Amino acid sequence: MLDQITPLILTYNEEPNLHRLLSQLRWARRVVVLDSGSTDETVRIANSFPNVVVLERAFDSHAAQWNHGLLASDMDTPWVLALDADYVVGESAVTEISALNPPEAVAGYRAAFRYCIQGQPLSGSLYPPVTVLFRREQGKYVQEGHTQRLHLDGEVRSLAAVLDHDDRKPLSRWLSSQEKYATLEARMLRQSTWGDLRWQDRLRTLLVVTPWLVPIYALTVKRCILDGKAGWYYALQRGIAEAILSLKLLEFHLFGSDREH
């Protein structure tokens, strides 16, 4: 199965994460890294691996980047392993994937994640399962808010192996990203009808609920309070992200549109 898979990774200034991930993908005959104009050592790190091909494209949306990677990289394998640079693909996941023998009706496999703060696994998180392995010709990404969703023509099964999400980029980078994500998410929320929204997004439109509810949920239901400082760090991160989104929605209500400049 591994010979039928091409890993695809999107990058932008992923110097703290990329070497770790590429070291875990040495089994792949070819790895495609699609970079969005990194200004750090990301491209140099990618080029240091003999099985890596680096493509570059100016970023416009996550969905457009993923679709470009699928179409422009001359992939010659039927399967794609779509990864963020801060994922950790352990030996158990590689072993499971190598042994897969998917029937024709199966179009992809989703993976659950264990969220880590500086390498410390948390007891739980809000990070959802993601379809990471799929048939290339049956997948297309669409943009939904600040993130992308993969549409597949076929059945999606779950991997038993759990991947780690362990982002080592600094807090300043995370904060700058949240402002951009919140802008996209606020646009999506205000363009959607109440009936089309998930219950989580309906809470977000109430403005004052999620900035305090989400960290409490992370600490209690997801048991992050058991993880010490790392758990509190994660809970505060999630609360700050929700607060930034609430500010963006309030900005729209006060000024009639989000102000990007």
Secondary structure by P-SEA (a helix, b strand, c coil): ccccbbbbbbbcccccccaaaaaaaccccbbbbbbcccccaaaaaaaccccbbbbbbccccaaaaaaaaaccccccccccccccccccccaaaaaaaaaccccccccbbbbbbbbbccccccccccccccccccccccbbbbbcccbbbbbbcbbbbbbcbbbbbcccccaaaaaaaaaaaaaaaaaaaaacccccccaaaaaaaaccccaaaaaaaaacccccccccaaaaaaaaaaaaaaaaaaaaaaaaaaccccccc
